[in-house]
Amino acid sequence: MKTKIALSLIVLAFVSGCNSTSSSNQVAKADTGHRCKQVTSLGSNIPNVYCSTRKEREEARKRGLEALKNSQATGRITGCGSASC
């Protein structure tokens, strides 16, 4: 009987400990704009987790807009950003 009570208290301690750390991580992630999403690669059914901060997403958006502007100006879409590729 004592072992069942002790075991249930230990399990309760682990569960409550895991629950408290995840909420503090969520607050820290929300402050920095941290966001994760599952992305599947072309030809694969296995999703990968992609995490980024707000700053990284803004930089990627700016690079995408710049690449679009360059491709419209030159009439070609290149992966390296210059006409010599």
URTA-V472424 format. One line per field, one symbol per residue. phi: phi as a letter, one per 40 degrees, with the letter a starting at -180 (. if undefined). psi: psi as a letter, one per 30 degrees, with the letter a starting at -180 (. if undefined). Layout:
BEGIN
phi=???
psi=???
END
This chain:
BEGIN
phi=.cccccccccccccccccccccccccccccccgcabacbcccgbbccbcbbacdccccccccccccccccccccgbbbcbgbccc
psi=eeeeeeeeeeeeeeeeeeeeeeeeeeeeeeefgkkklkkklkgkfjkkkjklleeeeeeeeeeeeeeeeeeeefgkjlffflff.
END
